[in-house]
């Protein structure tokens, strides 16, 4: 009896899904690096309390958005 071929199989994600995933991965990496670098720089400047949280949050959003955008562009080029 011949071997059965698998039916259907999984579809590969579309190009837009890959771009979204690239942005999400870049966002996570950028926010993590923003937390590390922003935290150290804010502590070096002597920020404490609400100023520290505000500064670190701002750096995290900026780093995440920037790195996410570049990862999305790089993923789009590869599609």
Phi and psi restraints in degrees (range 20) as a CNS / XPLOR table:
assign (resid 1 and name C) (resid 2 and name N)
       (resid 2 and name CA) (resid 2 and name C) 1.0 -71.0 20.0 2
assign (resid 2 and name N) (resid 2 and name CA)
       (resid 2 and name C) (resid 3 and name N) 1.0 154.5 20.0 2
assign (resid 2 and name C) (resid 3 and name N)
       (resid 3 and name CA) (resid 3 and name C) 1.0 -68.5 20.0 2
assign (resid 3 and name N) (resid 3 and name CA)
       (resid 3 and name C) (resid 4 and name N) 1.0 142.3 20.0 2
assign (resid 3 and name C) (resid 4 and name N)
       (resid 4 and name CA) (resid 4 and name C) 1.0 -80.4 20.0 2
assign (resid 4 and name N) (resid 4 and name CA)
       (resid 4 and name C) (resid 5 and name N) 1.0 136.4 20.0 2
assign (resid 4 and name C) (resid 5 and name N)
       (resid 5 and name CA) (resid 5 and name C) 1.0 -83.2 20.0 2
assign (resid 5 and name N) (resid 5 and name CA)
       (resid 5 and name C) (resid 6 and name N) 1.0 139.8 20.0 2
assign (resid 5 and name C) (resid 6 and name N)
       (resid 6 and name CA) (resid 6 and name C) 1.0 -63.7 20.0 2
assign (resid 6 and name N) (resid 6 and name CA)
       (resid 6 and name C) (resid 7 and name N) 1.0 140.0 20.0 2
assign (resid 6 and name C) (resid 7 and name N)
       (resid 7 and name CA) (resid 7 and name C) 1.0 -89.6 20.0 2
assign (resid 7 and name N) (resid 7 and name CA)
       (resid 7 and name C) (resid 8 and name N) 1.0 137.6 20.0 2
assign (resid 7 and name C) (resid 8 and name N)
       (resid 8 and name CA) (resid 8 and name C) 1.0 73.8 20.0 2
assign (resid 8 and name N) (resid 8 and name CA)
       (resid 8 and name C) (resid 9 and name N) 1.0 -78.0 20.0 2
assign (resid 8 and name C) (resid 9 and name N)
       (resid 9 and name CA) (resid 9 and name C) 1.0 78.2 20.0 2
assign (resid 9 and name N) (resid 9 and name CA)
       (resid 9 and name C) (resid 10 and name N) 1.0 168.5 20.0 2
assign (resid 9 and name C) (resid 10 and name N)
       (resid 10 and name CA) (resid 10 and name C) 1.0 -86.7 20.0 2
assign (resid 10 and name N) (resid 10 and name CA)
       (resid 10 and name C) (resid 11 and name N) 1.0 143.4 20.0 2
assign (resid 10 and name C) (resid 11 and name N)
       (resid 11 and name CA) (resid 11 and name C) 1.0 -83.1 20.0 2
assign (resid 11 and name N) (resid 11 and name CA)
       (resid 11 and name C) (resid 12 and name N) 1.0 150.3 20.0 2
assign (resid 11 and name C) (resid 12 and name N)
       (resid 12 and name CA) (resid 12 and name C) 1.0 -80.8 20.0 2
assign (resid 12 and name N) (resid 12 and name CA)
       (resid 12 and name C) (resid 13 and name N) 1.0 150.1 20.0 2
assign (resid 12 and name C) (resid 13 and name N)
       (resid 13 and name CA) (resid 13 and name C) 1.0 -65.8 20.0 2
assign (resid 13 and name N) (resid 13 and name CA)
       (resid 13 and name C) (resid 14 and name N) 1.0 149.7 20.0 2
assign (resid 13 and name C) (resid 14 and name N)
       (resid 14 and name CA) (resid 14 and name C) 1.0 -70.5 20.0 2
assign (resid 14 and name N) (resid 14 and name CA)
       (resid 14 and name C) (resid 15 and name N) 1.0 171.1 20.0 2
assign (resid 14 and name C) (resid 15 and name N)
       (resid 15 and name CA) (resid 15 and name C) 1.0 -63.6 20.0 2
assign (resid 15 and name N) (resid 15 and name CA)
       (resid 15 and name C) (resid 16 and name N) 1.0 -39.6 20.0 2
assign (resid 15 and name C) (resid 16 and name N)
       (resid 16 and name CA) (resid 16 and name C) 1.0 -64.9 20.0 2
assign (resid 16 and name N) (resid 16 and name CA)
       (resid 16 and name C) (resid 17 and name N) 1.0 -38.3 20.0 2
assign (resid 16 and name C) (resid 17 and name N)
       (resid 17 and name CA) (resid 17 and name C) 1.0 -64.9 20.0 2
assign (resid 17 and name N) (resid 17 and name CA)
       (resid 17 and name C) (resid 18 and name N) 1.0 -37.5 20.0 2
assign (resid 17 and name C) (resid 18 and name N)
       (resid 18 and name CA) (resid 18 and name C) 1.0 -66.2 20.0 2
assign (resid 18 and name N) (resid 18 and name CA)
       (resid 18 and name C) (resid 19 and name N) 1.0 -39.3 20.0 2
assign (resid 18 and name C) (resid 19 and name N)
       (resid 19 and name CA) (resid 19 and name C) 1.0 -64.9 20.0 2
assign (resid 19 and name N) (resid 19 and name CA)
       (resid 19 and name C) (resid 20 and name N) 1.0 -42.5 20.0 2
assign (resid 19 and name C) (resid 20 and name N)
       (resid 20 and name CA) (resid 20 and name C) 1.0 -62.1 20.0 2
assign (resid 20 and name N) (resid 20 and name CA)
       (resid 20 and name C) (resid 21 and name N) 1.0 -41.1 20.0 2
assign (resid 20 and name C) (resid 21 and name N)
       (resid 21 and name CA) (resid 21 and name C) 1.0 -66.9 20.0 2
assign (resid 21 and name N) (resid 21 and name CA)
       (resid 21 and name C) (resid 22 and name N) 1.0 -39.0 20.0 2
assign (resid 21 and name C) (resid 22 and name N)
       (resid 22 and name CA) (resid 22 and name C) 1.0 -62.7 20.0 2
assign (resid 22 and name N) (resid 22 and name CA)
       (resid 22 and name C) (resid 23 and name N) 1.0 -40.6 20.0 2
assign (resid 22 and name C) (resid 23 and name N)
       (resid 23 and name CA) (resid 23 and name C) 1.0 -65.4 20.0 2
assign (resid 23 and name N) (resid 23 and name CA)
       (resid 23 and name C) (resid 24 and name N) 1.0 -42.3 20.0 2
assign (resid 23 and name C) (resid 24 and name N)
       (resid 24 and name CA) (resid 24 and name C) 1.0 -64.3 20.0 2
assign (resid 24 and name N) (resid 24 and name CA)
       (resid 24 and name C) (resid 25 and name N) 1.0 -41.5 20.0 2
assign (resid 24 and name C) (resid 25 and name N)
       (resid 25 and name CA) (resid 25 and name C) 1.0 -66.8 20.0 2
assign (resid 25 and name N) (resid 25 and name CA)
       (resid 25 and name C) (resid 26 and name N) 1.0 -42.4 20.0 2
assign (resid 25 and name C) (resid 26 and name N)
       (resid 26 and name CA) (resid 26 and name C) 1.0 -64.6 20.0 2
assign (resid 26 and name N) (resid 26 and name CA)
       (resid 26 and name C) (resid 27 and name N) 1.0 -35.9 20.0 2
assign (resid 26 and name C) (resid 27 and name N)
       (resid 27 and name CA) (resid 27 and name C) 1.0 -62.8 20.0 2
assign (resid 27 and name N) (resid 27 and name CA)
       (resid 27 and name C) (resid 28 and name N) 1.0 -44.7 20.0 2
assign (resid 27 and name C) (resid 28 and name N)
       (resid 28 and name CA) (resid 28 and name C) 1.0 -64.4 20.0 2
assign (resid 28 and name N) (resid 28 and name CA)
       (resid 28 and name C) (resid 29 and name N) 1.0 -45.8 20.0 2
assign (resid 28 and name C) (resid 29 and name N)
       (resid 29 and name CA) (resid 29 and name C) 1.0 -65.8 20.0 2
assign (resid 29 and name N) (resid 29 and name CA)
       (resid 29 and name C) (resid 30 and name N) 1.0 -42.3 20.0 2
assign (resid 29 and name C) (resid 30 and name N)
       (resid 30 and name CA) (resid 30 and name C) 1.0 -65.7 20.0 2
assign (resid 30 and name N) (resid 30 and name CA)
       (resid 30 and name C) (resid 31 and name N) 1.0 -37.9 20.0 2
assign (resid 30 and name C) (resid 31 and name N)
       (resid 31 and name CA) (resid 31 and name C) 1.0 -70.4 20.0 2
assign (resid 31 and name N) (resid 31 and name CA)
       (resid 31 and name C) (resid 32 and name N) 1.0 -36.7 20.0 2
assign (resid 31 and name C) (resid 32 and name N)
       (resid 32 and name CA) (resid 32 and name C) 1.0 -66.1 20.0 2
assign (resid 32 and name N) (resid 32 and name CA)
       (resid 32 and name C) (resid 33 and name N) 1.0 -44.6 20.0 2
assign (resid 32 and name C) (resid 33 and name N)
       (resid 33 and name CA) (resid 33 and name C) 1.0 -68.3 20.0 2
assign (resid 33 and name N) (resid 33 and name CA)
       (resid 33 and name C) (resid 34 and name N) 1.0 -33.4 20.0 2
assign (resid 33 and name C) (resid 34 and name N)
       (resid 34 and name CA) (resid 34 and name C) 1.0 -65.0 20.0 2
assign (resid 34 and name N) (resid 34 and name CA)
       (resid 34 and name C) (resid 35 and name N) 1.0 -36.3 20.0 2
assign (resid 34 and name C) (resid 35 and name N)
       (resid 35 and name CA) (resid 35 and name C) 1.0 -66.0 20.0 2
assign (resid 35 and name N) (resid 35 and name CA)
       (resid 35 and name C) (resid 36 and name N) 1.0 -40.8 20.0 2
assign (resid 35 and name C) (resid 36 and name N)
       (resid 36 and name CA) (resid 36 and name C) 1.0 -69.7 20.0 2
assign (resid 36 and name N) (resid 36 and name CA)
       (resid 36 and name C) (resid 37 and name N) 1.0 -56.4 20.0 2
assign (resid 36 and name C) (resid 37 and name N)
       (resid 37 and name CA) (resid 37 and name C) 1.0 -69.1 20.0 2
assign (resid 37 and name N) (resid 37 and name CA)
       (resid 37 and name C) (resid 38 and name N) 1.0 -39.8 20.0 2
assign (resid 37 and name C) (resid 38 and name N)
       (resid 38 and name CA) (resid 38 and name C) 1.0 -66.8 20.0 2
assign (resid 38 and name N) (resid 38 and name CA)
       (resid 38 and name C) (resid 39 and name N) 1.0 -36.8 20.0 2
assign (resid 38 and name C) (resid 39 and name N)
       (resid 39 and name CA) (resid 39 and name C) 1.0 -65.4 20.0 2
assign (resid 39 and name N) (resid 39 and name CA)
       (resid 39 and name C) (resid 40 and name N) 1.0 -44.8 20.0 2
assign (resid 39 and name C) (resid 40 and name N)
       (resid 40 and name CA) (resid 40 and name C) 1.0 -65.7 20.0 2
assign (resid 40 and name N) (resid 40 and name CA)
       (resid 40 and name C) (resid 41 and name N) 1.0 -42.0 20.0 2
assign (resid 40 and name C) (resid 41 and name N)
       (resid 41 and name CA) (resid 41 and name C) 1.0 -69.1 20.0 2
assign (resid 41 and name N) (resid 41 and name CA)
       (resid 41 and name C) (resid 42 and name N) 1.0 -36.8 20.0 2
assign (resid 41 and name C) (resid 42 and name N)
       (resid 42 and name CA) (resid 42 and name C) 1.0 -67.2 20.0 2
assign (resid 42 and name N) (resid 42 and name CA)
       (resid 42 and name C) (resid 43 and name N) 1.0 -39.0 20.0 2
assign (resid 42 and name C) (resid 43 and name N)
       (resid 43 and name CA) (resid 43 and name C) 1.0 -67.3 20.0 2
assign (resid 43 and name N) (resid 43 and name CA)
       (resid 43 and name C) (resid 44 and name N) 1.0 -34.8 20.0 2
assign (resid 43 and name C) (resid 44 and name N)
       (resid 44 and name CA) (resid 44 and name C) 1.0 -66.0 20.0 2
assign (resid 44 and name N) (resid 44 and name CA)
       (resid 44 and name C) (resid 45 and name N) 1.0 -35.0 20.0 2
assign (resid 44 and name C) (resid 45 and name N)
       (resid 45 and name CA) (resid 45 and name C) 1.0 -76.8 20.0 2
assign (resid 45 and name N) (resid 45 and name CA)
       (resid 45 and name C) (resid 46 and name N) 1.0 -8.1 20.0 2
assign (resid 45 and name C) (resid 46 and name N)
       (resid 46 and name CA) (resid 46 and name C) 1.0 87.0 20.0 2
assign (resid 46 and name N) (resid 46 and name CA)
       (resid 46 and name C) (resid 47 and name N) 1.0 20.1 20.0 2
assign (resid 46 and name C) (resid 47 and name N)
       (resid 47 and name CA) (resid 47 and name C) 1.0 -76.3 20.0 2
assign (resid 47 and name N) (resid 47 and name CA)
       (resid 47 and name C) (resid 48 and name N) 1.0 145.0 20.0 2
assign (resid 47 and name C) (resid 48 and name N)
       (resid 48 and name CA) (resid 48 and name C) 1.0 -140.9 20.0 2
assign (resid 48 and name N) (resid 48 and name CA)
       (resid 48 and name C) (resid 49 and name N) 1.0 157.2 20.0 2
assign (resid 48 and name C) (resid 49 and name N)
       (resid 49 and name CA) (resid 49 and name C) 1.0 64.4 20.0 2
assign (resid 49 and name N) (resid 49 and name CA)
       (resid 49 and name C) (resid 50 and name N) 1.0 -130.0 20.0 2
assign (resid 49 and name C) (resid 50 and name N)
       (resid 50 and name CA) (resid 50 and name C) 1.0 -63.9 20.0 2
assign (resid 50 and name N) (resid 50 and name CA)
       (resid 50 and name C) (resid 51 and name N) 1.0 -36.6 20.0 2
assign (resid 50 and name C) (resid 51 and name N)
       (resid 51 and name CA) (resid 51 and name C) 1.0 -63.7 20.0 2
assign (resid 51 and name N) (resid 51 and name CA)
       (resid 51 and name C) (resid 52 and name N) 1.0 -40.9 20.0 2
assign (resid 51 and name C) (resid 52 and name N)
       (resid 52 and name CA) (resid 52 and name C) 1.0 -62.4 20.0 2
assign (resid 52 and name N) (resid 52 and name CA)
       (resid 52 and name C) (resid 53 and name N) 1.0 -48.7 20.0 2
assign (resid 52 and name C) (resid 53 and name N)
       (resid 53 and name CA) (resid 53 and name C) 1.0 -63.6 20.0 2
assign (resid 53 and name N) (resid 53 and name CA)
       (resid 53 and name C) (resid 54 and name N) 1.0 -41.5 20.0 2
assign (resid 53 and name C) (resid 54 and name N)
       (resid 54 and name CA) (resid 54 and name C) 1.0 -63.5 20.0 2
assign (resid 54 and name N) (resid 54 and name CA)
       (resid 54 and name C) (resid 55 and name N) 1.0 -44.8 20.0 2
assign (resid 54 and name C) (resid 55 and name N)
       (resid 55 and name CA) (resid 55 and name C) 1.0 -66.2 20.0 2
assign (resid 55 and name N) (resid 55 and name CA)
       (resid 55 and name C) (resid 56 and name N) 1.0 -44.6 20.0 2
assign (resid 55 and name C) (resid 56 and name N)
       (resid 56 and name CA) (resid 56 and name C) 1.0 -65.5 20.0 2
assign (resid 56 and name N) (resid 56 and name CA)
       (resid 56 and name C) (resid 57 and name N) 1.0 -40.7 20.0 2
assign (resid 56 and name C) (resid 57 and name N)
       (resid 57 and name CA) (resid 57 and name C) 1.0 -61.8 20.0 2
assign (resid 57 and name N) (resid 57 and name CA)
       (resid 57 and name C) (resid 58 and name N) 1.0 -41.4 20.0 2
assign (resid 57 and name C) (resid 58 and name N)
       (resid 58 and name CA) (resid 58 and name C) 1.0 -63.7 20.0 2
assign (resid 58 and name N) (resid 58 and name CA)
       (resid 58 and name C) (resid 59 and name N) 1.0 -44.7 20.0 2
assign (resid 58 and name C) (resid 59 and name N)
       (resid 59 and name CA) (resid 59 and name C) 1.0 -66.3 20.0 2
assign (resid 59 and name N) (resid 59 and name CA)
       (resid 59 and name C) (resid 60 and name N) 1.0 -36.3 20.0 2
assign (resid 59 and name C) (resid 60 and name N)
       (resid 60 and name CA) (resid 60 and name C) 1.0 -64.8 20.0 2
assign (resid 60 and name N) (resid 60 and name CA)
       (resid 60 and name C) (resid 61 and name N) 1.0 -44.2 20.0 2
assign (resid 60 and name C) (resid 61 and name N)
       (resid 61 and name CA) (resid 61 and name C) 1.0 -65.1 20.0 2
assign (resid 61 and name N) (resid 61 and name CA)
       (resid 61 and name C) (resid 62 and name N) 1.0 -43.2 20.0 2
assign (resid 61 and name C) (resid 62 and name N)
       (resid 62 and name CA) (resid 62 and name C) 1.0 -65.2 20.0 2
assign (resid 62 and name N) (resid 62 and name CA)
       (resid 62 and name C) (resid 63 and name N) 1.0 -45.6 20.0 2
assign (resid 62 and name C) (resid 63 and name N)
       (resid 63 and name CA) (resid 63 and name C) 1.0 -65.5 20.0 2
assign (resid 63 and name N) (resid 63 and name CA)
       (resid 63 and name C) (resid 64 and name N) 1.0 -41.6 20.0 2
assign (resid 63 and name C) (resid 64 and name N)
       (resid 64 and name CA) (resid 64 and name C) 1.0 -65.6 20.0 2
assign (resid 64 and name N) (resid 64 and name CA)
       (resid 64 and name C) (resid 65 and name N) 1.0 -43.3 20.0 2
assign (resid 64 and name C) (resid 65 and name N)
       (resid 65 and name CA) (resid 65 and name C) 1.0 -65.5 20.0 2
assign (resid 65 and name N) (resid 65 and name CA)
       (resid 65 and name C) (resid 66 and name N) 1.0 -41.6 20.0 2
assign (resid 65 and name C) (resid 66 and name N)
       (resid 66 and name CA) (resid 66 and name C) 1.0 -66.7 20.0 2
assign (resid 66 and name N) (resid 66 and name CA)
       (resid 66 and name C) (resid 67 and name N) 1.0 -50.6 20.0 2
assign (resid 66 and name C) (resid 67 and name N)
       (resid 67 and name CA) (resid 67 and name C) 1.0 -68.2 20.0 2
assign (resid 67 and name N) (resid 67 and name CA)
       (resid 67 and name C) (resid 68 and name N) 1.0 -36.1 20.0 2
assign (resid 67 and name C) (resid 68 and name N)
       (resid 68 and name CA) (resid 68 and name C) 1.0 -63.0 20.0 2
assign (resid 68 and name N) (resid 68 and name CA)
       (resid 68 and name C) (resid 69 and name N) 1.0 -40.3 20.0 2
assign (resid 68 and name C) (resid 69 and name N)
       (resid 69 and name CA) (resid 69 and name C) 1.0 -64.2 20.0 2
assign (resid 69 and name N) (resid 69 and name CA)
       (resid 69 and name C) (resid 70 and name N) 1.0 -44.6 20.0 2
assign (resid 69 and name C) (resid 70 and name N)
       (resid 70 and name CA) (resid 70 and name C) 1.0 -67.2 20.0 2
assign (resid 70 and name N) (resid 70 and name CA)
       (resid 70 and name C) (resid 71 and name N) 1.0 -36.0 20.0 2
assign (resid 70 and name C) (resid 71 and name N)
       (resid 71 and name CA) (resid 71 and name C) 1.0 -66.7 20.0 2
assign (resid 71 and name N) (resid 71 and name CA)
       (resid 71 and name C) (resid 72 and name N) 1.0 -38.6 20.0 2
assign (resid 71 and name C) (resid 72 and name N)
       (resid 72 and name CA) (resid 72 and name C) 1.0 -65.4 20.0 2
assign (resid 72 and name N) (resid 72 and name CA)
       (resid 72 and name C) (resid 73 and name N) 1.0 -41.2 20.0 2
assign (resid 72 and name C) (resid 73 and name N)
       (resid 73 and name CA) (resid 73 and name C) 1.0 -64.6 20.0 2
assign (resid 73 and name N) (resid 73 and name CA)
       (resid 73 and name C) (resid 74 and name N) 1.0 -44.2 20.0 2
assign (resid 73 and name C) (resid 74 and name N)
       (resid 74 and name CA) (resid 74 and name C) 1.0 -62.6 20.0 2
assign (resid 74 and name N) (resid 74 and name CA)
       (resid 74 and name C) (resid 75 and name N) 1.0 -38.5 20.0 2
assign (resid 74 and name C) (resid 75 and name N)
       (resid 75 and name CA) (resid 75 and name C) 1.0 -69.0 20.0 2
assign (resid 75 and name N) (resid 75 and name CA)
       (resid 75 and name C) (resid 76 and name N) 1.0 -38.7 20.0 2
assign (resid 75 and name C) (resid 76 and name N)
       (resid 76 and name CA) (resid 76 and name C) 1.0 -64.4 20.0 2
assign (resid 76 and name N) (resid 76 and name CA)
       (resid 76 and name C) (resid 77 and name N) 1.0 -34.9 20.0 2
assign (resid 76 and name C) (resid 77 and name N)
       (resid 77 and name CA) (resid 77 and name C) 1.0 -65.7 20.0 2
assign (resid 77 and name N) (resid 77 and name CA)
       (resid 77 and name C) (resid 78 and name N) 1.0 -34.8 20.0 2
assign (resid 77 and name C) (resid 78 and name N)
       (resid 78 and name CA) (resid 78 and name C) 1.0 -78.0 20.0 2
assign (resid 78 and name N) (resid 78 and name CA)
       (resid 78 and name C) (resid 79 and name N) 1.0 -15.0 20.0 2
